[in-house]
């Protein structure tokens, strides 16, 4: 079975992606800091006949990422897919009041964490002769909005890294795919952004009919990753019907769900 490595796999988009890729026939290596949450997702995967391996990993640590690469190598199978999903946002402050520590965290996790994991696993992906790197970025990677300076800057950097990597890997057997979700409602993203503030987190989605879910993005990852190897989906932008743009969100009923 080919190996897929998913970072940030303990919850949200990462966990949903791990479950979906296991159903697609991958041996999934789930990487995240919270070992207990990883174990829960692995149990869900194995309970449905899939294969999942949990590896506690902090993408902001060189040593931790090196250990992840070592654990993957020990499985002795082709590594054909890396999903760089670990990331997040903190705060919604304007630039003039931005907290340097918040901006630093967002850059460390979204950008440098992605860099570390990509560097560590690229040799194995290339050795498989059919590698795929999926970058889970955001529509914030190409559109700015008030209060989103730090997160948008980090995601812009991630998008720049993705495009650069694709150019640098031209002619080598590794494709690079960027998926940019808009409004996705998960258990933790908004809560982390507002430091656990339940009311502020809920207000983000108030009145929005059917925001995207983690499973929607997992579906996008699976579709991109299972195209024939010569097909490279450079960028997939996906938003809920209610969100026409970063700053334009309809709140209220919209038609009939199919």
C-alpha positions as CSV (number, residue, x, y, z in Angstrom):
1,X,0.0,0.0,0.0
2,X,1.3,3.5,-0.8
3,X,2.0,5.8,2.1
4,X,0.3,9.2,2.5
5,X,1.6,11.5,5.2
6,X,-0.9,14.1,6.6
7,X,0.2,16.8,9.0
8,X,-2.2,18.5,11.4
9,X,-4.1,15.2,11.4
10,X,-5.5,15.2,14.9
11,X,-8.6,17.2,14.0
12,X,-10.5,19.1,11.4
13,X,-9.4,19.0,7.8
14,X,-6.3,16.9,8.6
15,X,-8.3,14.2,10.4
16,X,-11.0,14.1,7.7
17,X,-8.3,13.9,5.0
18,X,-6.6,11.0,6.8
19,X,-9.8,9.1,7.1
20,X,-10.6,9.7,3.4
21,X,-7.2,8.7,2.1
22,X,-7.3,5.5,4.2
23,X,-10.6,4.7,2.5
24,X,-8.9,5.3,-0.9
25,X,-6.3,2.6,-0.1
26,X,-3.4,4.5,1.4
27,X,-1.5,3.6,4.5
28,X,-1.9,7.0,6.2
29,X,0.8,8.4,8.6
30,X,-1.0,10.9,10.8
31,X,1.2,13.6,12.2
32,X,0.3,16.1,14.9
33,X,1.3,17.2,18.4
34,X,-1.6,15.6,20.3
35,X,-0.9,11.9,20.4
36,X,-4.2,11.1,22.2
37,X,-6.3,12.7,19.4
38,X,-4.2,11.0,16.7
39,X,-4.9,7.6,18.4
40,X,-8.7,8.3,18.2
41,X,-8.5,9.0,14.5
42,X,-6.4,5.9,13.9
43,X,-9.0,3.9,15.7
44,X,-11.7,5.3,13.4
45,X,-9.6,4.3,10.4
46,X,-8.8,0.8,11.5
47,X,-12.4,0.3,12.5
48,X,-13.3,0.7,8.9
49,X,-10.6,-1.6,7.6
50,X,-8.0,1.0,6.8
51,X,-4.5,1.4,7.9
52,X,-3.3,4.3,9.9
53,X,-0.1,5.0,11.9
54,X,0.1,7.8,14.4
55,X,3.3,9.8,14.8
56,X,3.5,12.6,17.4
57,X,5.1,15.5,15.6
58,X,5.6,19.3,16.1
59,X,6.3,20.8,12.7
60,X,8.0,23.8,14.3
61,X,10.8,21.5,15.5
62,X,13.6,20.2,13.3
63,X,14.2,17.2,15.5
64,X,10.5,16.3,15.6
65,X,10.2,16.5,11.8
66,X,13.4,14.4,11.4
67,X,11.9,11.8,13.7
68,X,8.7,11.8,11.6
69,X,10.7,11.1,8.4
70,X,12.5,8.3,10.2
71,X,9.2,6.7,11.3
72,X,7.9,6.9,7.7
73,X,11.0,5.3,6.4
74,X,10.7,2.4,8.8
75,X,7.4,1.4,7.2
76,X,9.3,0.3,4.1
77,X,6.7,1.3,1.6
78,X,6.6,3.9,-1.2
79,X,5.8,7.4,0.0
80,X,3.6,8.8,-2.7
81,X,1.6,11.6,-1.0
82,X,2.3,14.4,1.4
83,X,-0.5,16.6,2.6
84,X,0.9,19.7,4.3
85,X,-2.2,20.6,6.3
86,X,-0.7,21.8,9.7
87,X,-1.5,25.5,10.1
88,X,-3.8,28.0,11.7
89,X,-4.6,31.6,12.6
90,X,-4.4,33.6,15.8
91,X,-6.2,36.9,16.3
92,X,-8.1,39.3,14.1
93,X,-6.2,42.5,15.1
94,X,-5.4,45.3,12.6
95,X,-1.8,45.6,11.6
96,X,-1.3,48.6,13.8
97,X,-2.2,46.5,16.8
98,X,-0.7,43.2,15.6
99,X,1.0,41.0,18.2
100,X,4.5,40.0,17.0
101,X,4.2,36.7,18.8
102,X,0.9,35.9,17.0
103,X,2.5,36.7,13.6
104,X,5.5,34.7,14.5
105,X,3.5,31.6,15.4
106,X,1.5,31.8,12.2
107,X,4.6,32.0,10.1
108,X,6.4,29.3,12.1
109,X,3.5,26.8,11.7
110,X,2.1,27.6,8.3
111,X,5.3,28.4,6.4
112,X,8.4,27.1,8.2
113,X,6.5,24.0,9.4
114,X,5.5,23.2,5.8
115,X,9.1,23.8,4.7
116,X,10.5,21.4,7.2
117,X,8.2,18.6,6.4
118,X,8.5,19.1,2.6
119,X,12.3,19.0,2.8
120,X,12.3,15.9,5.1
121,X,10.0,13.9,2.9
122,X,10.9,15.1,-0.6
123,X,13.6,12.5,-1.2
124,X,11.2,9.7,-0.4
125,X,8.5,11.2,-2.6
126,X,10.9,11.5,-5.5
127,X,12.2,8.0,-5.0
128,X,8.6,6.6,-5.4
129,X,8.7,8.0,-9.0
130,X,5.1,9.1,-8.5
131,X,5.0,11.7,-5.7
132,X,2.4,14.3,-4.9
133,X,2.6,17.2,-2.5
134,X,-0.7,18.8,-1.5
135,X,-0.5,22.2,0.2
136,X,-3.6,23.2,2.1
137,X,-3.4,26.9,2.0
138,X,-6.3,29.3,2.0
139,X,-8.1,31.9,-0.1
140,X,-6.3,34.2,2.3
141,X,-3.2,33.3,0.4
142,X,-4.2,35.6,-2.5
143,X,-6.8,37.9,-1.0
144,X,-6.3,40.2,2.0
145,X,-8.9,41.4,4.4
146,X,-9.1,43.7,7.5
147,X,-7.8,42.0,10.6
148,X,-6.3,39.1,8.6
149,X,-2.8,40.6,8.1
150,X,-0.8,38.0,9.9
151,X,-2.7,35.0,8.6
152,X,-2.9,36.3,5.1
153,X,0.9,37.1,5.1
154,X,1.6,33.6,6.2
155,X,-0.7,32.0,3.6
156,X,0.7,34.3,0.9
157,X,4.1,33.0,1.8
158,X,2.9,29.4,1.6
159,X,1.4,30.1,-1.8
160,X,4.7,31.6,-3.0
161,X,6.6,28.6,-1.7
162,X,4.2,26.3,-3.5
163,X,4.6,28.0,-6.9
164,X,8.4,28.1,-6.5
165,X,8.6,24.5,-5.5
166,X,6.5,23.5,-8.6
167,X,9.0,25.4,-10.8
168,X,12.0,23.8,-9.1
169,X,10.6,20.3,-9.4
170,X,9.8,20.6,-13.1
171,X,11.1,17.5,-14.9
172,X,11.1,15.4,-11.7
173,X,8.4,12.9,-10.7
174,X,6.7,15.0,-8.0
175,X,3.7,17.1,-8.7
176,X,2.7,20.0,-6.5
177,X,-0.9,20.9,-5.8
178,X,-2.4,23.8,-3.9
179,X,-5.9,23.7,-2.4
180,X,-7.3,27.0,-1.2
181,X,-10.4,26.7,0.9
182,X,-12.6,29.6,1.8
183,X,-15.0,29.4,4.7
184,X,-14.7,26.0,6.3
185,X,-16.4,25.3,9.6
186,X,-14.4,22.9,11.8
187,X,-14.3,22.2,15.5
188,X,-11.2,24.2,16.2
189,X,-10.0,26.7,13.6
190,X,-12.1,29.7,14.8
191,X,-11.8,28.7,18.4
192,X,-8.0,28.8,18.1
193,X,-8.1,32.1,16.3
194,X,-10.1,33.6,19.1
195,X,-8.2,31.8,21.9
196,X,-11.1,29.6,22.9
197,X,-13.8,32.3,22.7
198,X,-16.8,30.3,21.8
199,X,-19.1,33.2,21.0
200,X,-16.7,35.0,18.7
201,X,-15.9,31.7,17.0
202,X,-19.6,31.0,16.5
203,X,-20.3,34.5,15.2
204,X,-18.0,33.8,12.2
205,X,-20.5,31.3,10.8
206,X,-23.7,32.9,12.1
207,X,-26.5,32.8,9.5
208,X,-24.2,31.2,6.9
209,X,-26.1,28.3,5.3
210,X,-23.9,25.3,4.8
211,X,-20.3,26.5,5.1
212,X,-17.8,24.0,3.9
213,X,-16.9,21.1,6.1
214,X,-13.6,19.3,6.7
215,X,-15.0,16.4,4.7
216,X,-15.5,18.7,1.7
217,X,-11.8,19.6,1.7
218,X,-10.8,16.0,2.3
219,X,-12.9,15.2,-0.8
220,X,-10.9,17.8,-2.8
221,X,-7.6,16.3,-1.6
222,X,-8.6,12.8,-2.5
223,X,-9.8,13.9,-6.0
224,X,-6.6,15.8,-6.7
225,X,-4.3,13.0,-5.3
226,X,-6.0,10.2,-7.3
227,X,-5.8,11.9,-10.7
228,X,-3.5,10.1,-13.2
229,X,0.1,11.1,-12.3
230,X,0.5,13.2,-15.4
231,X,-2.4,15.5,-14.3
232,X,-1.3,18.3,-12.0
233,X,-4.0,20.4,-10.5
234,X,-2.0,23.6,-9.9
235,X,-4.6,25.4,-7.7
236,X,-8.0,24.4,-6.6
237,X,-10.0,27.2,-5.0
238,X,-13.1,26.1,-3.1
239,X,-15.7,28.1,-1.3
240,X,-19.2,27.5,0.0
241,X,-22.1,28.8,-2.1
242,X,-22.7,31.5,0.4
243,X,-19.3,33.0,0.1
244,X,-18.8,34.9,-3.2
245,X,-15.5,36.4,-2.1
246,X,-13.4,36.9,1.0
247,X,-15.5,39.9,2.1
248,X,-18.8,38.9,0.6
249,X,-20.8,36.3,2.6
250,X,-24.5,35.7,2.3
251,X,-26.2,35.1,5.6
252,X,-29.6,33.4,5.4
253,X,-31.3,30.6,3.5
254,X,-30.2,29.9,-0.1
255,X,-32.3,27.7,-2.3
256,X,-32.7,24.0,-1.7
257,X,-30.0,21.6,-0.8
258,X,-29.6,18.6,-3.1
